[in-house]
Amino acid sequence: MKLIENWFSERYSDNLQLSFRVSDQLLSVKTDFQRIDVFETYDFGKLLSIDGTVQLTEKDEFVYHDMITRMPFYYADKIPEKALIIGGGDGGAAGELLKLGLKSIINVEIDGQVVEVCRKHFPKLTASFNDPKVKLIVDDGIKYARNTKEKFDIIIVDSTDPVGPAEDLFNEEFYSNVSRILNDGGVVVTQSGSPFYQPRGIELANKGMRKSFPHVASYVAFIPTYPSGFWSFTMAKKSQIKLRTENVEKGEYFNLEIAKSSFALPEFAKKLTL
């Protein structure tokens, strides 16, 4: 990706973009699946971009990784022991699950170069892949969900937006396979985009999950470097969506109040989930 006067910009529309002043472009590579860029920014540390969209920064990645892991952990009916992560090649989700005490984590990332780039530029996150409780598989997560005989207490779909290789991670066929490999009382969660700028993400997630799961709900978090700062995740269960315990372990963003209140959606976002 070409820089214009030392600025990296993520374009939200023809008329709007978020720009970061950068001191260096550390990497730009085109893989078989996508383009990966890493920048050194002035305000947010290193920034990982895929196909021109911000995936994480060193300064605020904790919000996303807290909310995609701790919410399903505490909304599972029983204390989870085994998790599947589809995507998550930066290692951040696996790292948070290790902090929560999971005994077995399988992380399936389609693009091995994402892992290698993050090993070099975000080693604190990818350190999770060195833990013997984490099994990293470089393969297609859709195919893995279709073929595996393993079952899981938590399934996390830590994907890019629903375009390109990630598009099929939002459809009914995929979630039918996810339902088959999810233990009773378990939770599946996916990131589902900005309700304001990317309404299609939350719509597709709810539609894709609803055929296989009787209980589906979206929740939100504030992530400064994502479009509008207002980001959604969508959770599904075969049993009722309820907090297992109020004795929750705080993260850098997550706490008991967040665990309870994050499902409160403004009316425009609520309509996208119907």
N, C-alpha and C positions, 0 to 999 in steps of 0.2 A: 504494500500500500504506500502511495506517495504522500509525503507530508507537505502541507502548504504553510510556509513560514513557521515551521516548528510547532504546528498544531495538528492534533489528531481529532477528527470530528466523526461522531456517529450521527447519521442523518435519520431523523424520525419521519420526515415528510419532505416534500419539495420546498417547504417554507420554514423548516425548523430543524435545528441540529444542536447537539451538545458537544462542545469542544474542550479539549484538554491541552494546555500548553505542555510540551514535552521537551526534555533536554536531550533525548537520544531515542533512536529507533534501534532496538537491540536485535530484532529478528523479523524477517518476513519470508514466509515459505508457503508454497502451494502444495498441498497434499493431494492424495487421490480423492479426498472428500470435500476439502474446504481450504480457505486461506487463513493462515495463522500469523498474527503480528503481536509483537511484544514491544511496549514503549516504556521508557522511564519518564514519568510525569513529575511535575513540581509539587503537586498537592496530594496525590494519591499513591505515591510509590509506583511500583511496576504495574502495568496494565496489560491484561491479556485480551486480545480482540480476535474473534473468529468471523470471517466474512464481513468485516467492517462493523461488527456490533460488540459492545463491551461484554465480556464474560465475567471478569473479576478484576478488582484492584487489590493491592496489598492492604489498603486502608479500610475498605468496607466489605471485604469478602465474608467477614464473620457473620453479617446479618443473614445473608443468603444461606450459608451453611448451617447456622443455628436453626433456621426456620424449616429447612427441608429435612432435617434429621430429628430435632428434639420434639417437634409437634407429633410426628407419627410415633415416636418412642413412647410418649406419654398418653397418646390416644389409643394405643394397642390395648386389648383386654387384659393381657398378661405381660409381664416383663419380657421384652423381646430378647432372643438369644442369637437369631440368625437373620441376616439381611442380604438382600440383593440390591446392588446399585447398577442401573443401566445408564451409561454415560459417566460423568464424574471423573474424567481423565486427569483432572488437576489434583485429585486425592483429598480434597477438602471435606467432602461428605463422609468418606471412610474414616478420616481422622476424628470427626465429631462422634461417630458411632463407637469408635474405640474408647473415647472418653466416657461414654455412657455404659461401657462394660459389655458390649456384645462379644460373643464367643466366636462367631464365624461370620465373615463378610465376603461375599463374592462381588467383584467389581468388573463389569463388562463394558469396555470402551471400544467403539468401532475404529477409532483412528489412533493408532499407536504413536503417531508423531505428536499428538496432543500431550501424551504422557511424557515423551522425551523432552519436549519443549518445557513442560512444567517442572520436570526433574532438574533442568538446568537453571530455570529462572524463578521458580517458586518451590524451592526444596523443602521449606517448612511444611507445605501442604502435601507434597508427594512422599514425605517421610512415612506416611501411613502405609504405603505400599511395601515398606520393609518389615512390617509387623507380620509375624507368622499367622496371625488370625485373619489376615487379608489375602485373598487370592485374586490376583489381577489377571483378567482374560482379555486379550485383544481380539475382538470378534463383534459380530453384529448382535446387538442386544435383542432385537426382534426375533432373530433366529434362535437365540439362546432361550428366550421365554417360551418359544414354540416347542422346543425339543427337550428341555431339561426335565429330569425326573425329581430334582430337588424341590423342597418346599421351604417357604420363608415366612418369618413373622413380620418383617417389614420389606416392602419393595419401594425403592426410590428411583424415580425417572428423572435424572439430573441431565436434561438434554438442552440443546440449543432450541431456538424458536421453531415452530412447525413448518419448516421449509427444508428442502434438500433431504439429507439422510435422516433427519429427525421427524419428517412429516408423518411417517407411519407409526410413530410413537404416540399418536393422539387418536387413533381410530378404534373402532369397536372390536375388530379382530385381535388387535394387540391386547386389549384389556380383557378379552375372553381368555387368552392364554395366561395373562397375569392372574386372573381369578383362579384358574386351575392350580397355580403353584403357590398361592397364598394360603397360609394356615388359617383355620377358623379363629376369629378374634384379631387377625392381623390387619395391617394398614398398608395401602398403597398411596403414594403421594407423587405428584408431578409439579414442576414449575409450570405456570400457565400464563405468563406474560403480564404486560401492563393492561389493566382493564380500560385505561383511557386511550392509549395509542395502539394497542394490539388486542382489541376485543375478540378477535378470532381465536386467540389462544385459549382463553377461559371458556369460550363457547365450545370449542372442539374437545377440550378436556372433560367438561361436564357431559357432553353428548357421548363421547367415547366410553366413559366409565359407566354411565347410567344403565346400559343394557346388561352389564354383568354384575353390577353392585347395587343393592337396594338403597344404600346410604352414601350420598355424595355431598360434599360441602367444600366451598372455596374459602380460603383465608388470605390475609394480606400482611405485608410488611413494608417498611420504609427502607429502600436501598438507594442511597444518594446518586449513584452513577448509572442507574437503570432508567429507561424512559419514564419520565414524570416523577421518578422516585417512589412511585406507588406500584407495588409488584404483587402478583397473585400466585398462589399455590392451590392445587386442588387435591383433596383427600377422598378416598373411598374405602368403605368397609362392607363386609357382609352382615355385621352386627351394628348396633347403634353407635353413633359417633359421640363418645363421652369421655371425659378426662378420667384416667384410671386412678389417679391420686393427686392430692394437692401438695404433696411433698416432692416438689420438682427441684432438680439441680439447675441452678441458673447458668446460662451461658453469658456471652458478652452482650447479647441482645435479648435473648429469651429469658422470661421469668414467669411466675404464676399469673400475673395480670395479663401479660401478652398471650399466654396459653389460652386464657379464657376469652379475651376480647378480640382476638384476631379474626374470628369468624364474622364479626360485625361489619357488614358491607354497606357502603353508600347505595342509594336506590338504583343509580344507573348501572353499577356493577352487579347488583343483585339480579337485575333483569337479564344480564348476560348468562346467568347460570340456569335459567328456566328452560 
